[in-house]
Amino acid sequence: MDISQFAALRRELHKIPELGFQEVKTQAFLLRYIESLPQEHLEIKTWKTGIFVKVKGKKPTKTIGYRADIDGLPITEETEYEFSSTHEGLMHACGHDFHMSIGLGILTHFANHPIDDNLLFIFQPAEEGPGGAQPMLESEIMKEWKPDQIVALHIAPEYPVGSIAVKEGILFANTSELFIDLKGKGGHAAYPHNTNDMVVAACQLVSQLQTIVARNVDPLDSAVITVGKITAGTVQNIIAERARIEGTIRTLSPESMARVKERIEAIVKGVEVGYQCETVIDYGCMYHQVYNNHDMTKEFMTFARAQEEVEVIECQKAMTGEDFGYMLKEIPGFMFWLGVNSPYGLHHSKLQPDEKAIEVAISLITRYFEMKGIA
Ligand SMILES: CC(=O)N[C@@H](CCC[C@H](N)C(=O)O)C(=O)O
């Protein structure tokens, strides 16, 4: 198998990023490739814009899963790659093009060289939102093909190529999106006393939200409230009638998530009374923490440490979120970081992961599955 072809596939996928549950071209591209493989041991089923591929084992006693997310982000690419996104305003800025091409590489190997156990490849839509993992888990296909163990990776710009980073237990946080709409009374810029200005209310609210992590969360626990977007108003000399705040909440414990939300609701109520406006809070999609199974992670770290070309870093937990957490809640397994050495981080318009990491991941996971998949 020529591993360099998977960097080429990654470039093709990089050109066509699509948002969650709109991954129509991505699904068609993946299917075309998967259908070009020897079909003798494969069973393919589509689910919405996702795909399940089962590689039937020779004498299976279990099924091992590999999950790759497939959606892109609403970011305008600034990499100057020859193979930049052809979809305006959209980019694979979270490495899902890597996750898919690595999945195709591992699948290609096992379509040609099946092992004793079954393998299940899950190409999952909508990781960035609204979340594809949970509905995929509840699907009839998953009920029939549910793996006994499951693995996924995520690219890590901050680690060098050739390294992976992982830990037992909690790896990623609990997350919840946060949308707050404010409606007051707009009017002429010169007559503020006749209005309820939602620009001022929204600015106050954003500042007050910052006090929650500082004052209401146990300092030995961790939480983040990030407001990534504010929209308000129409032009410079009209007082804004409406404002919208969009953000995300991250906590290491489910208890802190409940506490943070309780405080957000109290503060929003205060702004509502103080600014005589109407408010609506919507928590959008929520993800369960990524909790790595202790025994499987330990076994994987021992295995990876024995591979000459891989450096294993025992990392800290991160406040990122991943709906793979839902899969790990039901299926023993783990997620690990794959070092890709990019000067720009995840969700950045100039993210440039090093493609040499694709080969590292394909050969590491292939060998790991070969070790695990002996009946
Ligand atoms: C790995 C990663 O970057 N995941 C995203 C998941 C986002 C979930 C949701 N849209 C939210 O913002 O809460 C992340 O931002 O951590």
PDBQT file of the ligand as one rigid body, heavy atoms in Angstrom, charges set to zero:
ROOT
HETATM    1  C1  LIG A 401     -11.935  19.510  19.081  1.00  0.00    +0.000 C 
HETATM    2  C2  LIG A 401     -12.767  20.731  18.977  1.00  0.00    +0.000 C 
HETATM    3  O1  LIG A 401     -12.249  21.801  18.707  1.00  0.00    +0.000 OA
HETATM    4  N1  LIG A 401     -14.077  20.580  19.187  1.00  0.00    +0.000 N 
HETATM    5  C3  LIG A 401     -14.994  21.689  19.248  1.00  0.00    +0.000 C 
HETATM    6  C4  LIG A 401     -16.385  21.178  19.568  1.00  0.00    +0.000 C 
HETATM    7  C5  LIG A 401     -17.421  22.271  19.588  1.00  0.00    +0.000 C 
HETATM    8  C6  LIG A 401     -18.753  21.886  20.149  1.00  0.00    +0.000 C 
HETATM    9  C7  LIG A 401     -19.767  23.015  20.173  1.00  0.00    +0.000 C 
HETATM   10  N2  LIG A 401     -19.976  23.617  18.883  1.00  0.00    +0.000 N 
HETATM   11  C8  LIG A 401     -19.360  24.085  21.183  1.00  0.00    +0.000 C 
HETATM   12  O2  LIG A 401     -18.831  25.135  20.801  1.00  0.00    +0.000 OA
HETATM   13  O3  LIG A 401     -19.619  23.920  22.384  1.00  0.00    +0.000 OA
HETATM   14  C9  LIG A 401     -14.527  22.690  20.304  1.00  0.00    +0.000 C 
HETATM   15  O4  LIG A 401     -14.785  23.895  20.113  1.00  0.00    +0.000 OA
HETATM   16  O5  LIG A 401     -13.924  22.307  21.327  1.00  0.00    +0.000 OA
ENDROOT
TORSDOF 0
